[in-house]
Amino acid sequence: MDGTTVNALEIIRDIYNVDQLLSGKKYIRELVKRLAQTLKVKFVMVGHAIEPFAKSVQTDYLFANGKFVDNVIYGLEGTPCTEVLCGTRVNCYSANVQAQFPHDQMLKDMNVECYMGAPFLHTDGGLIGLLVIMDDRPFQDLDLATAVVEFFAARIGTEYRRLAAEESLKRSNVDLEKLVETRTKQLISQEKLATIGRITLGIAHELKNPLNIIINGSELLQESGVDAADRRRTLDMIRQHGLRANDIITSMLKQARQDADMTPESVDMSNLLRHALDVFLKSMTDLDLKAKLTQKINIAPQVQANLIDVPAIERVFINIIDNAAYALGEKLLKSPSSFKPELQVELSFQNSRCRIRVRDNGIGIPTKHLTHVCDEFYTTKPPGEGTGLGLWVVKQNIEKNRGSIKIESRENEFTEVVIELPAQGRVAEVGL
Amino acid sequence: MTATTPLDIVMVDDESSVGTLYEMKFRKPIQKGHIRFHFFENAKDCLDYLKQSPRHHGSEVLLTDINMPEVSGFELLTKVKQNFPDINVFMMSAYDDESSIRKSMQLGASGYFTKPVNYKELQSRIEADYGVSLS
């Protein structure tokens, strides 16, 4: 090995052993500084070509006269950098560089005498940027400088590629998070639609009853020989049931409406809970359970509450009662002859809060699941039967309405859900 | 059934307007003595009535809603078929799903009318089954 090689190796080892804890931009910065110090040159620059045409370079690290200075953008035309960027290895102007590039103002301004640059490339050979060293005196040891510059250009290139990969990973993570957020929103909306579907089923059934009266009543009116009293009575019934059908549709539209306008609304909780229970019973598809179900309903009348999103709370009730029915149905499947399914629904008022208690004696929730049941995407149902969002949405909706939810359960014995919401009291008490 | 025994139409629906409506629909056959109409708003009252009223074999028909509080139409159907097997039972329900219809038939219903009930269908079915005029 000749002296240059030994020297180059020592220098490379010295610079390369930059604090191993440094990485990325800090690492390159330290390399740049050490290059200037070790090779005793006034200027070291690392920059990247600005795409798409690579007609100019943006410096990322510019070390001049012993310190880092502000980065610059410069045009490549008429500069030695153009030559560097066209090649793949070191390009050197060991003396009198200004004379060879008379239009390069920067060389003049910096009073540069010698110039050495090496490009660094993508793995596919595409250009990333360049490392340049310059001085106002000719290079002392050209071979040494060439070896060192070539080596570190490659090392800096690796670091640039790593940074780009990290950046792209970060971007994909952000994209992924956005995607998850969008999908979650879609699922929540699906969950809402599923509940609305249940409500619609109950309501559609409810709608057929007034239609039955309206259609059969109007047919009666078409017949001859109906006396005046019957005619009046029928017309009156048709009108009443028409209005009822309208009320039903109105409540259906309220549910379908996207996000309520969020103004607090005073509502009769007793009616709301009773209506939810009614909708649930009417849309119940497990007829075996329906036939065997004992209901213990104790709804205090006329409890007034101030709710922000009334349809959401009605969906909460239906969801909770639905879950109870699921737990009862599952237990009934296991022991169809001996099990006596029981559903308790209670509404009470105390200390400015109304308390809704729904209890079933179904399959219950194992202790290990109990603390997670309100978590996003947590489900114990078989695939395809639940999104794992039901109780999470329930909790969100309750909290939106300034309420709380508590769930107690013992496996194979019972589940009890207690919801508390701010209330004003009974109608008589609040003097409405 | 003899000409002197009117057909007893027993109807159960938790919606009282249904009773009022059919009372008017059946006004003429009632006046003519072809039928007697008994309406109940719940299954329990209907069962009480059936227990205490004398049986007129083959001249009684029960039309019942399914979705009713406390005792459902299915339970009423089951009880009637157990205790009064001669009474034919027709369901009148807003449920139009196959499982409700199949369950009714399994429990012994003679027919199923979905709401809104097609009165002409109901009329011709009863007229055909009982040889009575409802007009």
Interface residues (C-beta under 8 A of the other chain):
Chain A: H205 E206 K208 N209 L211 N212 I213 I214 I215 N216 G217 E219 L220 G225 V226 D230 R233 T234 M237 Q240 H241 L281 K282 T285 L287 K290 A291
Chain B: E15 S17 V18 T20 L21 M24 K25 R27 K28 N67 S72 F74 E75 A94 Y95 D97 S99 S100 K103 T114 K115 P116 V117 Y119
